């Protein structure tokens, strides 16, 4: 049926949170995968070349949208996807070993969402059972995977000693960054404007900059010429953390002392003249003030460590064979980096 692949693509798009289920929908519409050498065997499970290609396509859409990975990244990217596919098999087996069951209520709610979304589609009505027959097993696997991940990553809050030890070992995470207070005169230019508009803004900026250097009042010129919302305040901005400003601004501000004027700089919004009014140094926050945040970060890191440890344990105990002819060859420098 000609419209079935179209419906499949629409459904796949609606499954952004369950990308492999989307791939299953696409596979159902396309028909059986061609025969070929398996991509891998994981214990008794065989992963076909089509399994790998579907997972690769989903991962590429997620990371690179519809572009191809840069050639220098392709070989490593392919191997990362292959490893994740193998890991998923191992983790699903572990979920079943632990007696986890798919969340039927969640799966039924997902299917009900499809029914609501496509209730006016004759194609959905005609092909619903066929499409769901391909999707439901994947939704069940996704449910098991999510439950296992939540179980492993769920870590109780640390005691005060552990939280403080984490703080002491990661003090850089608890630094209030440097703040700067700026004055700005922005000669606004629409990014799509012709070059002549930018040339005019640059000429005006140079004129204003010369006046400021000669002693003109910054606040007065800001009120008269600036297109920034700070113009009514004479160009005065609030304190801003480093990292919240465009990189071009940092390049100028970092070289200024309070009270000094920077040279005109081009930004996305136009051409700006900046003055550094004040600089507040970075401050190390006390443990007593960040105890809760330290505990949260410890839980996050500990959960991630336990998840990785489980994967490593499962891989050590499994027989895994991957046909690396499905991968692009590694460059010599990349191979050396992977081997340490």
Residue pairs with C-beta under 8 A, 6 or more apart in sequence:
1 123
1 126
1 127
3 123
4 29
4 123
4 127
5 26
5 29
5 30
6 123
7 29
7 118
7 121
7 123
7 124
7 127
7 131
8 25
8 26
8 28
8 29
8 30
8 131
9 26
9 29
10 118
11 22
11 25
11 114
11 118
11 131
11 135
12 22
12 23
12 25
12 26
13 22
14 22
14 113
14 114
14 117
15 21
15 22
15 25
15 135
16 22
18 110
18 138
18 139
18 142
19 58
19 61
19 62
20 54
20 55
20 58
20 138
20 141
20 142
21 135
21 138
21 139
21 142
22 58
23 54
23 55
23 57
23 58
23 138
24 134
24 135
24 137
24 138
25 131
25 134
25 135
26 54
27 33
27 50
27 54
27 134
28 130
28 131
28 133
28 134
28 135
29 131
33 48
33 49
33 50
33 51
34 50
36 48
36 49
36 50
37 49
37 323
37 325
38 46
38 47
38 48
38 49
38 323
39 47
39 48
39 49
39 51
39 52
39 82
39 85
39 322
39 323
39 326
40 46
40 47
40 52
40 82
40 85
40 86
40 320
40 321
40 322
40 323
41 47
41 319
41 320
41 321
42 86
42 89
42 90
42 318
42 319
42 320
43 89
43 93
43 318
43 319
43 320
45 89
45 93
47 85
47 86
47 89
49 326
51 85
52 81
52 82
52 85
52 326
55 81
55 84
55 85
56 78
56 81
59 77
59 80
59 81
59 84
60 68
60 69
60 77
63 69
63 77
68 74
69 77
72 331
74 328
75 327
75 328
75 329
75 330
75 331
75 334
76 330
76 334
76 338
78 326
78 327
78 328
79 327
82 322
82 326
82 327
86 315
86 320
86 322
87 311
87 314
87 315
88 145
90 311
90 314
90 315
90 318
91 145
91 148
91 149
91 310
91 311
91 314
92 141
92 144
92 145
92 148
93 314
94 148
94 310
94 314
95 144
95 145
95 147
95 148
96 144
98 148
98 151
100 144
100 147
100 148
100 151
101 144
102 139
102 140
102 143
102 144
103 143
103 147
106 143
107 136
107 139
107 140
107 143
110 139
111 132
111 136
111 139
114 124
114 132
115 128
118 124
124 131
149 307
152 303
152 306
152 307
152 310
153 303
153 304
153 306
153 307
154 303
155 299
155 302
155 303
155 306
156 299
157 295
157 299
158 166
158 295
158 298
158 299
158 302
160 291
162 298
163 287
163 291
163 294
163 295
163 298
164 287
164 294
166 294
166 295
166 297
166 298
166 301
167 174
167 287
167 290
167 291
167 294
168 287
170 294
170 297
171 284
173 297
174 284
174 285
174 287
174 290
174 293
174 294
175 282
175 283
175 284
175 285
176 282
176 283
176 284
176 285
177 241
177 242
177 243
177 282
178 241
178 242
178 279
178 280
178 281
178 282
179 239
179 240
179 241
179 242
179 279
179 280
180 239
180 240
180 242
180 245
180 253
180 276
180 278
180 279
180 280
181 236
181 237
181 238
181 239
181 240
181 276
181 277
181 278
181 279
181 280
182 237
182 240
182 249
182 253
182 274
182 275
182 276
182 277
183 218
183 219
183 222
183 230
183 234
183 235
183 236
183 237
183 274
183 275
183 277
184 222
184 226
184 228
184 230
184 235
184 237
184 272
184 273
184 274
184 275
185 205
185 208
185 218
185 221
185 222
185 225
185 226
185 228
185 235
185 272
185 273
186 226
186 227
186 228
186 267
186 269
186 270
186 271
186 272
187 201
187 204
187 205
187 208
187 225
187 226
187 227
187 270
187 271
187 272
188 201
188 227
188 228
188 269
188 270
189 197
189 198
189 201
189 269
189 270
189 271
190 197
191 268
191 269
198 266
198 271
201 270
201 271
202 264
202 266
202 271
204 225
204 271
205 264
205 271
205 272
205 273
206 264
208 216
208 221
208 225
208 273
209 261
209 263
209 264
209 273
211 221
212 218
212 221
212 261
212 273
212 275
213 261
218 234
218 235
218 261
218 275
219 233
219 234
219 235
219 236
220 234
221 235
222 228
222 230
222 231
222 234
222 235
223 231
223 232
223 234
223 235
226 235
227 269
227 270
228 235
228 272
230 236
230 237
235 275
236 277
239 278
239 280
242 250
245 253
246 267
246 268
248 265
248 266
248 267
249 265
249 267
249 272
249 274
251 265
252 262
252 263
252 265
252 274
253 262
253 274
253 276
255 262
256 262
256 274
256 275
256 276
257 276
258 276
258 277
258 278
258 279
259 275
259 276
259 277
260 275
260 276
261 273
261 274
261 275
262 273
262 274
262 275
262 276
264 271
264 272
264 273
265 271
265 272
265 273
265 274
266 272
287 294
330 338
